[in-house]
Amino acid sequence: MALVSAKEMLEKAHEGHYAVGQFNINNLEWTKAILQAAQETNSPVILGVSEGAGKYMCGYKTVADMVKAMIDYLGITVPVALHLDHGTFEGAKACIEAGFSSVMFDGSHYPFEENVEKSKEIIALAHSKGISVECEVGAIGGEEDGVIGGGEVADPKECAAVAELGVDFLAAGIGNIHGKYPANWKGLNFDVLAEIQASTKGLPLVLHGGSGIPTDMIKKAISLGVSKINVNTECQLVFADATRKYIEAGKDLEGKGFDPRKLLAPGTAAIKELVIEKIKEFGSDNKA
C-alpha cells in the first residue's frame, strides 16, 4: 500500500473521538516494529521523522524509499503516513520533494506574522502535491533534536489565524513538553485546549510530548479535539531498557548473541509491544 496523507485519517479520528499515534523512527528496526504493531492492531499510523533522524538515516529520500519498500515487503495494508516532525522551512520543502506524505512546519519560534507567511507557503506547496501539513502555535516545552521550547500555552486567536490558512492539523502548546515529565509538572491546560478547539472550528489538534502523560489526561485531550498524539521518548526508553537487560544478562556473549540482528531484537520487540499498547490507549485499533 502506498503512503497516504495524514489528513483523512485524522479527520476520521476527530469524528470518531480517538487519536492516531505518531511514532518517531530512527532506523530500520524501529520502522519495522511500528509498522507491524499497526498492522496487527488494524490501526492507521504516522511515522514521524525529525530532521536529526533524517540526517542520521542518510537523508529524507533514503528514509522515504526505505519506508515504501518496507510497506511492500511486509504486506502492510493499514494507512501509513510518513511525516516530518518539527520541520524547518527548508526541511519541509526537502521532505515534500523526497516523497514524504505529510510534513510539519514548526514556525513557532518566529514572530507570529512570519510564522503565518511561511506556513502559508508550505501549505500551498504541500497541498499542490496532495501532502498534508501540520503547523505549530506556542512552542512545545523541552528539547527534541535541538528544537527547544519553553512550554508556552498557545493563544487561541493565533491558532484561529493559522487554521484559516488551510492547515490540516494544528499543534498548539497546552503545557505539554518533550522528553521526560518532571515531578512538578502542572499537567495539561484543558481550558485553553477547549478554547483552541472552539477557535479553530473543529480542526484536528496535535498533542506533542505524548510520552508519560497519564491515560486520563490522554482521554480528556482526545475528547476536546486532539486527534494525533506523538510518542518518541517512551520508545527510546523501552528500547534502551530491553537492550541493557540483554547485555547485562550476558546474552551477547552466548553463541552469536553479538550479531546485531540478535542484539537489537529485544529492544525492537519492546517498541512493538509499547506501540500496540499506545494504539489501544488512543483508541485507533480496528480503525484502519
Summary of the structure (lengths in Angstrom):
residues: 288
radius of gyration: 18.2
end to end distance: 12.5
largest distance: 61.8
contacts: 1051
relative contact order: 0.17
helix: 49%
strand: 18%
